[in-house]
Amino acid sequence: MLRLIHTADWQIGKPYGRVADGQKRFRLQQERLAAIGRIREAVERQQAELVLVAGDLFDSPTPAAAAVLEVLELIGAMAVPVLVIPGNHDHGAPGTLWHRDDLQRHQRQLAPNLQLLLERQPLVLEQAVVLPCPLLRNQDSSDPCQWLQGLDWSSLPAELPRIVLAHGGVHGFGGRDYDDEAQAGASNRIDLAALPPGPLDYIALGDWHNLKQVSAQAWYPGTPEPDRFDQGEDNQRGQVLLVELERGAPPAVTPLPTGRIRWHNLRVRFSGDGDLDRLARQIEALTAGRVARDLLRLEVSGSLSLAGHRRYRQLISDLEQRLLRLRLKGDCQQAPQEHELEQLTACSDNPLIARVAQQLQHDLSGQSDADGEAAARIRTALCELFQLATAA
């Protein structure tokens, strides 16, 4: 029985360009490095004999030298062989990282257990036969696993498990990331149906960022650290796979959690101020009081009172400081309540505020389209006026 860890898509050096705050971008980048340490812990805890990285170890084919050194040090701390193939982000074309003299020099010193597989030919180990299918270009119209169709299987040791290590999309899987690749002639497509099922025991895939079982033998592990908001149902990210293999037997696959940063989606339609309280409770339940460890995509619609909208704006401001990123979609309108309008128009302490509020109320009542831009501007003005009046 061979026990191995299957992982992929570390994408070290990912820029997180949509996160405006530089310190928060750095936090996200560091967490991807920290995930390698958690993979090492999983290796030790599960007594795994081998680690397979199915492409995209780096986010770029030319990562910064400092990032390369950090990764090599972390991989070198694993007491087992770590086998890596290039993916589409860190492809193996000439001139890329994998051909640099400094990588080879530092690898020998820091990570002698790292084995880079740039050749499409069998690698016979003590524990298994690995059949690497590296991407040698960013986009390749040919199937990276095509070479296996002409392989002389009788030349391989009969008693060892046989593992395909590949990176790319697969035919028949309609994940959202592959919408563009569903077209004829798409790049880096793997035809699993063309692989002989008998001689193979496990197909370790990379490229899809969620956990996905494609067939009895073929799995995507997803990213060890989540890197995007949910894309619909069946999102399971932030793990590696423990794979137990025997020659000729179905693989036993167990996801092991490794992610730490959490990405959330919420949608709310405000029909009253009570909905704002419920939203605040939902967010608190999701983030559990954490600071700088969560990202939230929040889609809003509907309206709140002037007082409720002021609280809403404060909530949004607090979230922008507390979260690593708040992605806000939609708009929360302001719907002045009768008592709020009365408070403004009858403001005896400030006759100017009262006169302006009366005029704005008159203008709002004259709008034929309550949801139009003009009406929205008037409600915004009333909200500002309400804040001014209540602050005074």
Secondary structure as the mmCIF struct_conf table of DSSP 4:
data_model
#
loop_
_struct_conf.conf_type_id
_struct_conf.id
_struct_conf.beg_label_comp_id
_struct_conf.beg_label_asym_id
_struct_conf.beg_label_seq_id
_struct_conf.end_label_comp_id
_struct_conf.end_label_asym_id
_struct_conf.end_label_seq_id
STRN STRN1 LEU A 2 THR A 7
STRN STRN2 ILE A 12 ILE A 12
TURN_TY1_P TURN_TY1_P1 GLY A 13 GLY A 13
TURN_TY1_P TURN_TY1_P2 GLY A 17 ARG A 18
HELX_RH_AL_P HELX_RH_AL_P1 GLY A 22 GLN A 46
TURN_TY1_P TURN_TY1_P3 GLN A 47 GLN A 47
BEND BEND1 GLU A 49 GLU A 49
STRN STRN3 LEU A 50 VAL A 53
BEND BEND2 GLY A 55 GLY A 55
BEND BEND3 LEU A 57 LEU A 57
STRN STRN4 PHE A 58 PHE A 58
BEND BEND4 ASP A 59 THR A 62
HELX_RH_AL_P HELX_RH_AL_P2 ALA A 65 GLY A 76
TURN_TY1_P TURN_TY1_P4 ALA A 77 ALA A 77
BEND BEND5 MET A 78 VAL A 80
STRN STRN5 VAL A 82 VAL A 84
BEND BEND6 ASN A 88 ASN A 88
TURN_TY1_P TURN_TY1_P5 HIS A 89 ASP A 90
TURN_TY1_P TURN_TY1_P6 PRO A 94 GLY A 95
BEND BEND7 THR A 96 THR A 96
HELX_RH_3T_P HELX_RH_3T_P1 LEU A 97 HIS A 99
HELX_RH_AL_P HELX_RH_AL_P3 ASP A 101 LEU A 110
TURN_TY1_P TURN_TY1_P7 PRO A 112 ASN A 113
STRN STRN6 LEU A 114 LEU A 116
BEND BEND8 GLU A 119 GLN A 121
STRN STRN7 LEU A 123 VAL A 124
BEND BEND9 GLU A 126 GLN A 127
STRN STRN8 VAL A 129 CYS A 133
BEND BEND10 LEU A 136 GLN A 139
BEND BEND11 SER A 141 SER A 142
TURN_TY1_P TURN_TY1_P8 PRO A 144 CYS A 145
HELX_RH_3T_P HELX_RH_3T_P2 GLN A 146 GLY A 150
HELX_RH_3T_P HELX_RH_3T_P3 TRP A 153 SER A 155
BEND BEND12 LEU A 156 LEU A 156
TURN_TY1_P TURN_TY1_P9 ALA A 158 GLU A 159
BEND BEND13 LEU A 160 LEU A 160
STRN STRN9 ARG A 162 HIS A 167
BEND BEND14 GLY A 168 GLY A 168
STRN STRN10 GLY A 169 VAL A 170
TURN_TY1_P TURN_TY1_P10 HIS A 171 GLY A 172
HELX_RH_3T_P HELX_RH_3T_P4 ARG A 176 TYR A 178
TURN_TY1_P TURN_TY1_P11 ASP A 179 ASP A 179
HELX_RH_3T_P HELX_RH_3T_P5 ASP A 180 ALA A 182
BEND BEND15 GLN A 183 GLN A 183
TURN_TY1_P TURN_TY1_P12 ALA A 184 GLY A 185
TURN_TY1_P TURN_TY1_P13 SER A 187 ASN A 188
STRN STRN11 ARG A 189 ILE A 190
HELX_RH_3T_P HELX_RH_3T_P6 LEU A 192 ALA A 194
BEND BEND16 LEU A 195 LEU A 195
TURN_TY1_P TURN_TY1_P14 PRO A 197 PRO A 199
BEND BEND17 ASP A 201 ASP A 201
STRN STRN12 TYR A 202 GLY A 206
BEND BEND18 ASP A 207 ASP A 207
BEND BEND19 HIS A 209 ASN A 210
STRN STRN13 LYS A 212 GLN A 213
BEND BEND20 SER A 215 GLN A 217
STRN STRN14 ALA A 218 TYR A 220
BEND BEND21 PRO A 224 GLU A 225
BEND BEND22 ARG A 228 ARG A 228
BEND BEND23 GLY A 232 ASP A 234
BEND BEND24 GLY A 238 GLY A 238
STRN STRN15 GLN A 239 LEU A 245
TURN_TY1_P TURN_TY1_P15 ARG A 247 GLY A 248
BEND BEND25 ALA A 249 ALA A 249
HELX_LH_PP_P HELX_LH_PP_P1 PRO A 250 PRO A 251
STRN STRN16 ALA A 252 PRO A 257
BEND BEND26 ILE A 261 ILE A 261
STRN STRN17 ARG A 262 PHE A 270
BEND BEND27 SER A 271 GLY A 272
HELX_RH_AL_P HELX_RH_AL_P4 ASP A 273 THR A 287
TURN_TY1_P TURN_TY1_P16 ALA A 288 GLY A 289
BEND BEND28 VAL A 291 ARG A 293
STRN STRN18 ASP A 294 LEU A 304
HELX_RH_AL_P HELX_RH_AL_P5 LEU A 306 ARG A 322
BEND BEND29 LEU A 323 LEU A 324
STRN STRN19 ARG A 325 GLY A 330
STRN STRN20 GLN A 333 GLN A 334
HELX_RH_AL_P HELX_RH_AL_P6 GLU A 338 THR A 345
TURN_TY1_P TURN_TY1_P17 ALA A 346 ALA A 346
TURN_TY1_P TURN_TY1_P18 SER A 348 ASP A 349
HELX_RH_AL_P HELX_RH_AL_P7 PRO A 351 SER A 365
TURN_TY1_P TURN_TY1_P19 GLY A 366 GLY A 366
BEND BEND30 SER A 368 SER A 368
TURN_TY1_P TURN_TY1_P20 ALA A 370 ASP A 371
BEND BEND31 GLY A 372 GLY A 372
HELX_RH_AL_P HELX_RH_AL_P8 GLU A 373 ALA A 391
#
